[in-house]
């Protein structure tokens, strides 16, 4: 019989689980900083904890070549393995068009530019909150201006 005043049972009952551990955000920021150190472009952190149970954060980055993709992946793995446990799994390092690194609560995607555009993970996770990286200003996405068409304008074309 468990008594409500038993200290062990009381601690289990009263302890609340926080949905996102502070360490996962710190790991995502450390990964993003490491990617920027190796000249990755379009680095982006997405908070996906409320959307999926797979991970708390996704970190996306692009590289210009296969060699740079491998270098970024190696550097990220080195940086995080020095501060704690390394990657649980690394996939795609042989082809280096898309390297996926699983750190448990943080999943890293390092793409070549063309592969990132093709798969469009930003569109897939459009509902995810973007986390800003201190000291980094992401490039602005060029949005094409649309000119409203009038009936007179369409009549001239016909």
Residue frames relative to the residue before (quaternion, step in Angstrom):
aa qw qx qy qz dx dy dz
X 1.0000 0.0000 0.0000 0.0000 0.00 0.00 0.00
X 0.2515 -0.7676 0.5719 0.1431 3.58 -0.80 0.98
X 0.2542 -0.7620 0.5790 0.1396 3.50 -0.78 1.02
X 0.5519 -0.6451 0.4146 0.3277 3.56 -0.98 0.78
X 0.6941 0.4770 -0.2841 0.4583 3.58 1.11 -0.53
X 0.4186 0.6880 -0.4818 0.3455 3.59 1.27 0.01
X 0.4669 -0.7221 0.4225 0.2865 3.64 -0.58 1.08
X 0.6406 0.5162 -0.3440 0.4525 3.60 0.96 -0.71
X 0.6833 0.4759 -0.2842 0.4752 3.57 0.86 -0.96
X 0.6363 0.5406 -0.3232 0.4454 3.58 0.99 -0.82
X 0.6599 0.5045 -0.3095 0.4628 3.61 0.96 -0.81
X 0.6339 0.5182 -0.3355 0.4658 3.57 1.02 -0.72
X 0.6758 0.4961 -0.2950 0.4584 3.58 0.94 -0.87
X 0.7617 0.4252 -0.2203 0.4365 3.56 0.80 -1.00
X 0.5825 0.5844 -0.3850 0.4134 3.60 1.18 -0.29
X 0.1788 -0.7749 0.5999 0.0884 3.54 -0.85 1.01
X 0.3785 -0.7048 0.5516 0.2359 3.55 -1.03 0.78
X 0.3027 -0.7230 0.5872 0.2022 3.53 -0.85 0.93
X 0.5220 -0.6869 0.3983 0.3117 3.61 -0.81 0.90
X 0.7911 0.1410 -0.0782 0.5900 3.58 1.05 -0.66
X 0.3416 -0.7449 0.5354 0.2044 3.55 -0.66 1.08
X 0.5765 -0.5939 0.4319 0.3583 3.55 -1.11 0.62
X 0.6253 0.5665 -0.3475 0.4090 3.56 1.03 -0.67
X 0.6315 0.5370 -0.3545 0.4328 3.61 1.00 -0.64
X 0.6478 0.4880 -0.3280 0.4844 3.60 1.01 -0.71
X 0.6423 0.5143 -0.3256 0.4658 3.59 0.98 -0.79
X 0.6410 0.5116 -0.3226 0.4725 3.58 1.02 -0.76
X 0.6453 0.5151 -0.3240 0.4619 3.60 0.95 -0.83
X 0.6654 0.4877 -0.3047 0.4760 3.59 0.96 -0.81
X 0.6399 0.5121 -0.3292 0.4690 3.62 1.02 -0.74
X 0.6347 0.5182 -0.3240 0.4728 3.58 1.03 -0.76
X 0.6588 0.5058 -0.3118 0.4615 3.58 0.89 -0.91
X 0.6516 0.5114 -0.3132 0.4645 3.59 0.97 -0.85
X 0.6435 0.5136 -0.3149 0.4721 3.60 1.03 -0.81
X 0.6393 0.5157 -0.3274 0.4670 3.58 1.01 -0.78
X 0.6615 0.4976 -0.3055 0.4707 3.57 0.98 -0.80
X 0.5987 0.5656 -0.3559 0.4416 3.59 1.11 -0.62
X 0.7308 0.3737 -0.2166 0.5285 3.59 1.13 -0.63
X 0.5710 -0.6647 0.3372 0.3442 3.57 1.23 0.62
X 0.2374 0.7435 -0.5774 0.2398 3.57 0.95 0.83
X 0.2832 -0.7560 0.5666 0.1648 3.56 -1.13 0.62
X 0.8373 0.2005 -0.1578 0.4836 3.55 -1.31 0.43
X 0.1749 0.7984 -0.5537 0.1594 3.60 0.88 0.91
X 0.0083 0.8075 -0.5822 0.0945 3.52 -0.85 1.07
X 0.1470 -0.7617 0.6248 0.0888 3.57 -1.02 0.86
X 0.0965 -0.7912 0.6036 0.0203 3.56 -0.81 1.07
X 0.2795 -0.7377 0.5924 0.1636 3.56 -0.90 0.96
X 0.0184 -0.8463 0.5291 -0.0587 3.56 -0.32 1.29
X 0.3271 0.7927 -0.4710 0.2068 3.61 1.26 0.15
X 0.7034 0.4534 -0.2727 0.4746 3.60 0.99 -0.75
X 0.6921 0.4874 -0.2674 0.4604 3.58 1.25 -0.33
X 0.8055 0.0644 -0.0027 0.5891 3.58 1.15 -0.58
X 0.4146 -0.6949 0.5240 0.2657 3.55 -1.23 0.41
X 0.4555 0.7114 -0.4303 0.3183 3.58 1.29 -0.04
X 0.7983 -0.0904 0.1144 0.5843 3.58 0.89 -0.92
X 0.4930 -0.6290 0.5069 0.3229 3.54 -1.32 0.28
X 0.8069 0.0907 -0.0057 0.5837 3.58 1.02 -0.85
X 0.1730 -0.7084 0.6699 0.1395 3.51 -1.31 0.57
X 0.1186 -0.7605 0.6345 0.0699 3.55 -0.99 0.86
X 0.0938 -0.8037 0.5876 0.0027 3.55 -0.69 1.17
X 0.0986 0.7827 -0.6111 0.0647 3.54 -1.09 0.74
X 0.2884 -0.7611 0.5607 0.1522 3.55 -1.21 0.54
X 0.1446 -0.7550 0.6337 0.0860 3.52 -1.32 0.51
X 0.5247 -0.6634 0.4468 0.2913 3.54 -1.22 0.52
X 0.8095 0.1263 -0.0499 0.5712 3.60 1.14 -0.50
X 0.6661 -0.4817 0.3832 0.4212 3.56 -1.33 0.20
X 0.6425 0.5361 -0.3173 0.4462 3.58 0.97 -0.86
X 0.6685 0.4838 -0.3030 0.4767 3.58 0.95 -0.84
X 0.6050 0.5556 -0.3490 0.4510 3.59 1.05 -0.70
X 0.6700 0.4843 -0.2895 0.4825 3.58 0.94 -0.91
X 0.6495 0.5251 -0.3182 0.4484 3.59 0.97 -0.86
X 0.6415 0.5093 -0.3200 0.4760 3.59 0.98 -0.81
X 0.6619 0.5068 -0.3082 0.4583 3.60 0.89 -0.92
X 0.6547 0.5079 -0.3137 0.4637 3.61 0.92 -0.86
X 0.6787 0.4989 -0.2928 0.4525 3.56 0.91 -0.92
X 0.6337 0.5161 -0.3270 0.4745 3.60 0.98 -0.83
X 0.6566 0.5043 -0.3123 0.4658 3.60 0.93 -0.87
X 0.6487 0.5167 -0.3160 0.4608 3.62 0.96 -0.84
X 0.6745 0.5069 -0.3017 0.4440 3.58 0.83 -1.00
X 0.7355 0.4213 -0.2542 0.4658 3.59 0.80 -0.92
X 0.6306 0.5219 -0.3562 0.4508 3.62 1.06 -0.53
X 0.6186 0.5308 -0.3523 0.4599 3.63 1.16 -0.43
X 0.7423 0.4019 -0.2228 0.4877 3.58 1.07 -0.68
X 0.7986 -0.0831 0.0626 0.5928 3.60 1.22 -0.05
X 0.7636 -0.3108 0.2341 0.5152 3.56 -1.17 -0.45
X 0.4719 -0.6881 0.4805 0.2699 3.56 -1.04 0.80
X 0.7698 -0.3400 0.2641 0.4713 3.51 -1.30 -0.32
X 0.4670 -0.6607 0.5148 0.2837 3.55 -1.08 0.78
X 0.7923 -0.0567 0.0801 0.6022 3.54 1.08 -0.80
X 0.0825 -0.7590 0.6440 0.0492 3.55 -1.17 0.72
X 0.0431 -0.8075 0.5877 -0.0269 3.56 -0.73 1.12
X 0.8053 0.3396 -0.2277 0.4293 3.56 -1.18 0.59
X 0.4132 0.7327 -0.4631 0.2790 3.59 1.22 0.15
X 0.6075 0.5720 -0.3574 0.4195 3.60 1.11 -0.58
X 0.7458 0.3647 -0.2224 0.5113 3.61 0.87 -0.89
X 0.1894 -0.8553 0.4574 0.1529 3.56 1.24 -0.65
X 0.4351 0.6501 -0.5093 0.3587 3.59 1.06 0.58
X 0.7713 -0.0058 0.0243 0.6359 3.55 1.16 -0.71
X 0.0671 -0.7925 0.6062 0.0003 3.56 -0.47 1.21
X 0.1202 -0.7779 0.6157 0.0375 3.55 -0.87 1.03
X 0.0616 -0.7914 0.6082 -0.0103 3.56 -0.80 1.09
X 0.1694 -0.7951 0.5789 0.0628 3.56 -0.79 1.07
X 0.0635 -0.7964 0.6015 -0.0044 3.55 -0.64 1.20
X 0.6715 -0.4784 0.2913 0.4852 3.59 1.16 0.50
X 0.8389 0.0323 0.0109 0.5431 3.57 -0.01 -1.25
X 0.7167 0.3031 -0.2284 0.5850 3.59 1.31 0.00
X 0.1052 -0.7767 0.6200 0.0364 3.56 -0.87 1.02
X 0.1958 -0.7986 0.5662 0.0574 3.55 -0.82 1.09
X 0.0856 -0.7637 0.6389 0.0353 3.56 -1.01 0.91
X 0.0256 -0.7730 0.6338 -0.0111 3.57 -0.75 1.09
X 0.0906 -0.8315 0.5475 -0.0233 3.54 -0.49 1.28
X 0.4131 -0.5475 0.6256 0.3719 3.45 -1.41 0.11
X 0.6760 -0.5323 0.3175 0.3986 3.58 -1.12 0.67
X 0.6947 0.4803 -0.2917 0.4490 3.60 0.82 -0.95
X 0.6518 0.5054 -0.3201 0.4660 3.61 0.99 -0.74
X 0.6389 0.5229 -0.3362 0.4532 3.59 0.99 -0.76
X 0.6515 0.5012 -0.3135 0.4755 3.56 0.98 -0.82
X 0.6558 0.5337 -0.3108 0.4342 3.59 0.97 -0.86
X 0.7603 0.3902 -0.2167 0.4719 3.61 0.80 -0.98
X 0.1691 -0.8597 0.4732 0.0916 3.60 1.15 -0.50
X 0.0636 0.8305 -0.5496 0.0639 3.59 0.70 1.01
X 0.5663 0.5874 -0.3902 0.4266 3.60 1.14 -0.48
X 0.6588 0.4841 -0.3058 0.4880 3.58 1.04 -0.73
X 0.6372 0.5390 -0.3221 0.4469 3.58 1.03 -0.80
X 0.7676 0.2744 -0.1381 0.5625 3.59 1.00 -0.84
X 0.1478 0.8364 -0.5145 0.1180 3.60 1.00 0.77
X 0.6643 0.5109 -0.3072 0.4510 3.61 1.13 -0.56
X 0.5442 0.6330 -0.3976 0.3808 3.58 1.23 -0.25
X 0.4715 -0.6598 0.5104 0.2860 3.53 -1.17 0.70
X 0.3443 -0.7326 0.5525 0.1986 3.57 -0.96 0.91
X 0.2517 -0.7605 0.5863 0.1204 3.54 -0.93 0.98
X 0.3682 -0.7391 0.5171 0.2255 3.57 -0.78 0.99
X 0.3277 -0.7149 0.5904 0.1816 3.51 -1.18 0.74
X 0.4305 -0.7213 0.4677 0.2750 3.62 -0.55 1.09
X 0.8266 0.2149 -0.1808 0.4877 3.55 -0.91 0.98
X 0.6906 0.4214 -0.2770 0.5185 3.60 1.25 0.10
X 0.1461 -0.7683 0.6192 0.0700 3.53 -0.88 0.99
X 0.3295 -0.7573 0.5222 0.2125 3.61 -0.48 1.12
X 0.5556 -0.6050 0.4395 0.3635 3.57 -1.09 0.62
X 0.4768 -0.6643 0.4991 0.2867 3.52 -1.10 0.74
X 0.3833 -0.7037 0.5539 0.2261 3.54 -0.99 0.89
X 0.3913 -0.7227 0.5205 0.2317 3.54 -0.78 1.03
X 0.1413 -0.7802 0.6072 0.0512 3.54 -0.78 1.06
X 0.4048 -0.7183 0.5130 0.2386 3.54 -0.77 1.05
X 0.4012 -0.7022 0.5339 0.2465 3.54 -0.95 0.90
X 0.2081 -0.7577 0.6058 0.1254 3.53 -0.96 0.87
X 0.2510 -0.7600 0.5862 0.1257 3.50 -0.88 0.99
X 0.4048 -0.7140 0.5028 0.2713 3.59 -0.69 1.00
X 0.3191 -0.7527 0.5490 0.1737 3.54 -0.92 0.93
X 0.2227 -0.7526 0.6061 0.1292 3.50 -1.05 0.82
X 0.6541 -0.5066 0.3705 0.4221 3.55 -1.24 0.26
X 0.6243 0.5375 -0.3444 0.4502 3.56 1.02 -0.71
X 0.6520 0.5249 -0.3104 0.4506 3.57 1.01 -0.83
X 0.6916 0.4536 -0.2828 0.4858 3.59 0.95 -0.85
X 0.6057 0.5516 -0.3598 0.4465 3.62 1.11 -0.54
X 0.6306 0.5350 -0.3369 0.4502 3.61 1.02 -0.72
X 0.6632 0.5154 -0.3128 0.4436 3.57 1.01 -0.80
X 0.6718 0.5117 -0.3034 0.4414 3.59 1.07 -0.64
